[in-house]
Amino acid sequence: MVQLLVSLAHVSDTYPTLGASAGVFGVLVAYALFFPQRQVVLLFPPVPMPAWLFATIYALLELLLGMSGNEPDVAHFAHLGDMVGALVLVLHWARIVRQHKID
């Protein structure tokens, strides 16, 4: 939905998007929220870093690439939309869990 809204707002013609990468980005954010201090290692270069830092850097990279418009075949804003969706959903679930522990 985010990719569609961005393309409608800034591009004269819209195009269909297809793929599972946005869902993968949502899983990345959920992992970073559940296990923020776990080390993840990039394939290239092999640099270990905490999951929260990796997810944050990747989100910023997606934002920059989406705003640059240099890769029109990649739905960067779909990736960002799913990252934000995962963030909202995990925080909502955490609130529900905390609420039930208090009751």
N, CA and C atoms as an extended XYZ file, in Angstrom:
309
Properties=species:S:1:pos:R:3:atomname:S:1:resname:S:1:resid:I:1 pbc="F F F"
N         0.818       -1.196        0.000 N   MET     1
C         0.000        0.000        0.000 CA  MET     1
C         0.865        1.265        0.000 C   MET     1
N         1.948        1.230        0.760 N   VAL     2
C         2.817        2.409        0.815 CA  VAL     2
C         3.437        2.672       -0.553 C   VAL     2
N         3.887        1.618       -1.225 N   GLN     3
C         4.479        1.790       -2.557 CA  GLN     3
C         3.456        2.386       -3.522 C   GLN     3
N         2.228        1.912       -3.457 N   LEU     4
C         1.175        2.429       -4.335 CA  LEU     4
C         0.900        3.902       -4.040 C   LEU     4
N         0.804        4.257       -2.767 N   LEU     5
C         0.542        5.648       -2.408 CA  LEU     5
C         1.677        6.574       -2.846 C   LEU     5
N         2.912        6.131       -2.661 N   VAL     6
C         4.056        6.952       -3.075 CA  VAL     6
C         4.082        7.104       -4.590 C   VAL     6
N         3.830        6.012       -5.298 N   SER     7
C         3.872        6.113       -6.762 CA  SER     7
C         2.719        6.961       -7.293 C   SER     7
N         1.575        6.921       -6.642 N   LEU     8
C         0.464        7.771       -7.068 CA  LEU     8
C         0.760        9.246       -6.804 C   LEU     8
N         1.466        9.523       -5.716 N   ALA     9
C         1.743       10.912       -5.347 CA  ALA     9
C         2.868       11.540       -6.163 C   ALA     9
N         3.842       10.722       -6.617 N   HIS    10
C         5.028       11.305       -7.234 CA  HIS    10
C         5.304       10.877       -8.667 C   HIS    10
N         4.608        9.900       -9.141 N   VAL    11
C         4.876        9.401      -10.489 CA  VAL    11
C         3.598        9.534      -11.306 C   VAL    11
N         3.735        9.898      -12.550 N   SER    12
C         2.560       10.103      -13.393 CA  SER    12
C         1.829        8.795      -13.701 C   SER    12
N         2.568        7.699      -13.800 N   ASP    13
C         1.925        6.416      -14.045 CA  ASP    13
C         2.353        5.416      -12.969 C   ASP    13
N         1.419        4.557      -12.600 N   THR    14
C         1.724        3.543      -11.591 CA  THR    14
C         1.997        2.221      -12.293 C   THR    14
N         2.629        1.316      -11.592 N   TYR    15
C         2.946        0.015      -12.157 CA  TYR    15
C         2.741       -1.034      -11.072 C   TYR    15
N         2.396       -2.239      -11.472 N   PRO    16
C         2.170       -3.279      -10.459 CA  PRO    16
C         3.484       -3.728       -9.830 C   PRO    16
N         3.396       -4.117       -8.580 N   THR    17
C         4.566       -4.664       -7.887 CA  THR    17
C         4.225       -6.076       -7.443 C   THR    17
N         5.225       -6.910       -7.468 N   LEU    18
C         5.021       -8.302       -7.121 CA  LEU    18
C         6.285       -8.814       -6.457 C   LEU    18
N         6.124       -9.557       -5.378 N   GLY    19
C         7.284      -10.133       -4.716 CA  GLY    19
C         7.048      -10.315       -3.232 C   GLY    19
N         7.987      -10.979       -2.608 N   ALA    20
C         7.890      -11.266       -1.180 CA  ALA    20
C         8.915      -10.493       -0.367 C   ALA    20
N         9.702       -9.660       -1.006 N   SER    21
C        10.780       -8.986       -0.287 CA  SER    21
C        10.257       -8.068        0.804 C   SER    21
N         9.121       -7.427        0.602 N   ALA    22
C         8.579       -6.550        1.640 CA  ALA    22
C         8.269       -7.354        2.899 C   ALA    22
N         7.746       -8.556        2.741 N   GLY    23
C         7.489       -9.415        3.890 CA  GLY    23
C         8.760       -9.799        4.605 C   GLY    23
N         9.816      -10.014        3.855 N   VAL    24
C        11.113      -10.350        4.447 CA  VAL    24
C        11.613       -9.179        5.292 C   VAL    24
N        11.416       -7.971        4.828 N   PHE    25
C        11.820       -6.801        5.604 CA  PHE    25
C        11.005       -6.689        6.888 C   PHE    25
N         9.740       -7.060        6.837 N   GLY    26
C         8.928       -7.086        8.047 CA  GLY    26
C         9.459       -8.089        9.053 C   GLY    26
N         9.869       -9.257        8.579 N   VAL    27
C        10.453      -10.275        9.455 CA  VAL    27
C        11.769       -9.768       10.044 C   VAL    27
N        12.557       -9.056        9.256 N   LEU    28
C        13.808       -8.483        9.745 CA  LEU    28
C        13.560       -7.550       10.919 C   LEU    28
N        12.578       -6.679       10.809 N   VAL    29
C        12.275       -5.742       11.893 CA  VAL    29
C        11.752       -6.488       13.114 C   VAL    29
N        10.895       -7.472       12.900 N   ALA    30
C        10.389       -8.252       14.032 CA  ALA    30
C        11.543       -8.950       14.753 C   ALA    30
N        12.468       -9.519       14.011 N   TYR    31
C        13.630      -10.163       14.612 CA  TYR    31
C        14.448       -9.150       15.419 C   TYR    31
N        14.650       -7.968       14.855 N   ALA    32
C        15.430       -6.940       15.550 CA  ALA    32
C        14.732       -6.474       16.820 C   ALA    32
N        13.412       -6.478       16.824 N   LEU    33
C        12.681       -6.075       18.027 CA  LEU    33
C        12.708       -7.165       19.097 C   LEU    33
N        12.575       -8.402       18.691 N   PHE    34
C        12.570       -9.511       19.652 CA  PHE    34
C        13.973       -9.838       20.160 C   PHE    34
N        14.973       -9.688       19.307 N   PHE    35
C        16.358      -10.047       19.649 CA  PHE    35
C        17.313       -8.912       19.280 C   PHE    35
N        17.177       -7.758       19.908 N   PRO    36
C        17.945       -6.581       19.470 CA  PRO    36
C        19.458       -6.722       19.598 C   PRO    36
N        19.939       -7.480       20.559 N   GLN    37
C        21.381       -7.585       20.778 CA  GLN    37
C        22.031       -8.776       20.079 C   GLN    37
N        21.235       -9.628       19.440 N   ARG    38
C        21.822      -10.757       18.713 CA  ARG    38
C        22.667      -10.232       17.572 C   ARG    38
N        23.791      -10.869       17.353 N   GLN    39
C        24.701      -10.444       16.289 CA  GLN    39
C        24.250      -11.022       14.953 C   GLN    39
N        24.218      -10.190       13.941 N   VAL    40
C        23.997      -10.629       12.564 CA  VAL    40
C        25.238      -10.243       11.776 C   VAL    40
N        25.526      -10.999       10.741 N   VAL    41
C        26.727      -10.757        9.959 CA  VAL    41
C        26.340      -10.571        8.492 C   VAL    41
N        26.770       -9.478        7.920 N   LEU    42
C        26.558       -9.243        6.494 CA  LEU    42
C        27.357      -10.260        5.689 C   LEU    42
N        26.859      -10.575        4.509 N   LEU    43
C        27.632      -11.460        3.633 CA  LEU    43
C        28.829      -10.735        3.046 C   LEU    43
N        28.606       -9.487        2.637 N   PHE    44
C        29.706       -8.702        2.094 CA  PHE    44
C        29.531       -7.258        2.520 C   PHE    44
N        30.425       -6.669        3.213 N   PRO    45
C        31.572       -7.272        3.898 CA  PRO    45
C        31.092       -7.995        5.150 C   PRO    45
N        31.800       -9.011        5.601 N   PRO    46
C        31.369       -9.765        6.779 CA  PRO    46
C        31.611       -8.986        8.071 C   PRO    46
N        30.697       -8.092        8.373 N   VAL    47
C        30.816       -7.230        9.545 CA  VAL    47
C        29.712       -7.595       10.534 C   VAL    47
N        30.056       -8.108       11.718 N   PRO    48
C        29.023       -8.407       12.707 CA  PRO    48
C        28.483       -7.129       13.350 C   PRO    48
N        27.186       -7.109       13.613 N   MET    49
C        26.558       -5.974       14.283 CA  MET    49
C        25.283       -6.439       14.963 C   MET    49
N        24.792       -5.692       15.963 N   PRO    50
C        23.538       -6.068       16.613 CA  PRO    50
C        22.373       -5.981       15.630 C   PRO    50
N        21.383       -6.822       15.833 N   ALA    51
C        20.236       -6.880       14.913 CA  ALA    51
C        19.524       -5.538       14.804 C   ALA    51
N        19.397       -4.820       15.929 N   TRP    52
C        18.695       -3.541       15.872 CA  TRP    52
C        19.434       -2.550       14.963 C   TRP    52
N        20.766       -2.566       15.009 N   LEU    53
C        21.553       -1.654       14.180 CA  LEU    53
C        21.436       -2.025       12.701 C   LEU    53
N        21.492       -3.321       12.412 N   PHE    54
C        21.363       -3.782       11.033 CA  PHE    54
C        20.017       -3.359       10.449 C   PHE    54
N        18.935       -3.585       11.201 N   ALA    55
C        17.603       -3.224       10.709 CA  ALA    55
C        17.480       -1.712       10.513 C   ALA    55
N        18.054       -0.940       11.416 N   THR    56
C        17.999        0.519       11.303 CA  THR    56
C        18.770        1.010       10.083 C   THR    56
N        19.963        0.483        9.892 N   ILE    57
C        20.758        0.875        8.726 CA  ILE    57
C        20.052        0.491        7.440 C   ILE    57
N        19.475       -0.701        7.423 N   TYR    58
C        18.785       -1.151        6.212 CA  TYR    58
C        17.566       -0.276        5.922 C   TYR    58
N        16.844        0.136        6.959 N   ALA    59
C        15.687        1.016        6.758 CA  ALA    59
C        16.129        2.358        6.188 C   ALA    59
N        17.206        2.912        6.728 N   LEU    60
C        17.719        4.184        6.208 CA  LEU    60
C        18.190        4.048        4.762 C   LEU    60
N        18.834        2.930        4.459 N   LEU    61
C        19.277        2.674        3.091 CA  LEU    61
C        18.082        2.570        2.143 C   LEU    61
N        17.039        1.870        2.565 N   GLU    62
C        15.835        1.764        1.734 CA  GLU    62
C        15.201        3.130        1.509 C   GLU    62
N        15.176        3.961        2.545 N   LEU    63
C        14.621        5.304        2.410 CA  LEU    63
C        15.428        6.132        1.419 C   LEU    63
N        16.744        6.094        1.552 N   LEU    64
C        17.590        6.848        0.629 CA  LEU    64
C        17.457        6.354       -0.806 C   LEU    64
N        17.458        5.038       -0.992 N   LEU    65
C        17.322        4.491       -2.343 CA  LEU    65
C        15.948        4.796       -2.931 C   LEU    65
N        14.923        4.753       -2.100 N   GLY    66
C        13.582        5.076       -2.578 CA  GLY    66
C        13.458        6.533       -2.982 C   GLY    66
N        14.062        7.404       -2.197 N   MET    67
C        13.987        8.833       -2.508 CA  MET    67
C        14.840        9.198       -3.711 C   MET    67
N        15.914        8.443       -3.956 N   SER    68
C        16.785        8.765       -5.086 CA  SER    68
C        16.115        8.459       -6.416 C   SER    68
N        15.285        7.439       -6.448 N   GLY    69
C        14.595        7.086       -7.680 CA  GLY    69
C        15.481        6.435       -8.726 C   GLY    69
N        16.688        6.034       -8.362 N   ASN    70
C        17.618        5.434       -9.322 CA  ASN    70
C        17.277        3.995       -9.675 C   ASN    70
N        16.494        3.339       -8.852 N   GLU    71
C        16.103        1.941       -9.104 CA  GLU    71
C        14.591        1.849       -9.214 C   GLU    71
N        14.028        2.209      -10.344 N   PRO    72
C        12.562        2.211      -10.464 CA  PRO    72
C        11.945        0.811      -10.440 C   PRO    72
N        12.748       -0.225      -10.626 N   ASP    73
C        12.214       -1.585      -10.621 CA  ASP    73
C        12.171       -2.203       -9.225 C   ASP    73
N        12.623       -1.471       -8.208 N   VAL    74
C        12.626       -1.976       -6.839 CA  VAL    74
C        11.630       -1.156       -6.027 C   VAL    74
N        10.745       -1.837       -5.322 N   ALA    75
C         9.701       -1.171       -4.536 CA  ALA    75
C        10.226       -0.860       -3.133 C   ALA    75
N        11.103        0.128       -3.042 N   HIS    76
C        11.724        0.468       -1.767 CA  HIS    76
C        10.689        0.891       -0.727 C   HIS    76
N         9.663        1.593       -1.148 N   PHE    77
C         8.656        2.045       -0.190 CA  PHE    77
C         7.750        0.906        0.267 C   PHE    77
N         7.636       -0.139       -0.507 N   ALA    78
C         6.941       -1.336       -0.031 CA  ALA    78
C         7.746       -1.974        1.091 C   ALA    78
N         9.056       -2.003        0.949 N   HIS    79
C         9.931       -2.534        1.994 CA  HIS    79
C         9.767       -1.714        3.275 C   HIS    79
N         9.808       -0.398        3.127 N   LEU    80
C         9.652        0.478        4.291 CA  LEU    80
C         8.269        0.330        4.914 C   LEU    80
N         7.260        0.191        4.092 N   GLY    81
C         5.901        0.017        4.604 CA  GLY    81
C         5.766       -1.237        5.443 C   GLY    81
N         6.358       -2.322        4.994 N   ASP    82
C         6.291       -3.553        5.777 CA  ASP    82
C         7.150       -3.458        7.027 C   ASP    82
N         8.246       -2.726        6.971 N   MET    83
C         9.058       -2.533        8.173 CA  MET    83
C         8.260       -1.766        9.234 C   MET    83
N         7.580       -0.721        8.816 N   VAL    84
C         6.757        0.047        9.748 CA  VAL    84
C         5.578       -0.796       10.223 C   VAL    84
N         4.974       -1.560        9.323 N   GLY    85
C         3.866       -2.439        9.709 CA  GLY    85
C         4.289       -3.454       10.756 C   GLY    85
N         5.460       -4.049       10.580 N   ALA    86
C         5.965       -5.015       11.565 CA  ALA    86
C         6.240       -4.325       12.889 C   ALA    86
N         6.803       -3.134       12.850 N   LEU    87
C         7.066       -2.378       14.070 CA  LEU    87
C         5.773       -2.124       14.840 C   LEU    87
N         4.760       -1.653       14.153 N   VAL    88
C         3.470       -1.359       14.787 CA  VAL    88
C         2.849       -2.638       15.354 C   VAL    88
N         2.878       -3.718       14.589 N   LEU    89
C         2.270       -4.966       15.033 CA  LEU    89
C         2.986       -5.545       16.250 C   LEU    89
N         4.302       -5.580       16.242 N   VAL    90
C         5.048       -6.128       17.382 CA  VAL    90
C         4.834       -5.266       18.622 C   VAL    90
N         4.844       -3.951       18.481 N   LEU    91
C         4.591       -3.085       19.634 CA  LEU    91
C         3.166       -3.265       20.160 C   LEU    91
N         2.214       -3.464       19.274 N   HIS    92
C         0.827       -3.732       19.683 CA  HIS    92
C         0.743       -5.044       20.455 C   HIS    92
N         1.385       -6.085       19.948 N   TRP    93
C         1.388       -7.371       20.650 CA  TRP    93
C         2.050       -7.239       22.017 C   TRP    93
N         3.135       -6.488       22.091 N   ALA    94
C         3.826       -6.299       23.372 CA  ALA    94
C         2.916       -5.592       24.375 C   ALA    94
N         2.148       -4.633       23.910 N   ARG    95
C         1.211       -3.926       24.792 CA  ARG    95
C         0.145       -4.874       25.306 C   ARG    95
N        -0.359       -5.732       24.445 N   ILE    96
C        -1.372       -6.701       24.863 CA  ILE    96
C        -0.799       -7.662       25.905 C   ILE    96
N         0.416       -8.138       25.680 N   VAL    97
C         1.052       -9.058       26.628 CA  VAL    97
C         1.252       -8.376       27.975 C   VAL    97
N         1.749       -7.125       27.976 N   ARG    98
C         1.943       -6.401       29.224 CA  ARG    98
C         0.611       -6.179       29.951 C   ARG    98
N        -0.425       -5.884       29.186 N   GLN    99
C        -1.741       -5.644       29.758 CA  GLN    99
C        -2.277       -6.909       30.441 C   GLN    99
N        -2.072       -8.071       29.833 N   HIS   100
C        -2.549       -9.320       30.408 CA  HIS   100
C        -1.721       -9.737       31.617 C   HIS   100
N        -0.456       -9.367       31.665 N   LYS   101
C         0.368       -9.668       32.833 CA  LYS   101
C        -0.054       -8.830       34.025 C   LYS   101
N        -0.507       -7.612       33.773 N   ILE   102
C        -0.940       -6.721       34.846 CA  ILE   102
C        -2.284       -7.187       35.409 C   ILE   102
N        -3.165       -7.658       34.556 N   ASP   103
C        -4.505       -8.091       34.998 CA  ASP   103
C        -4.477       -9.287       35.831 C   ASP   103
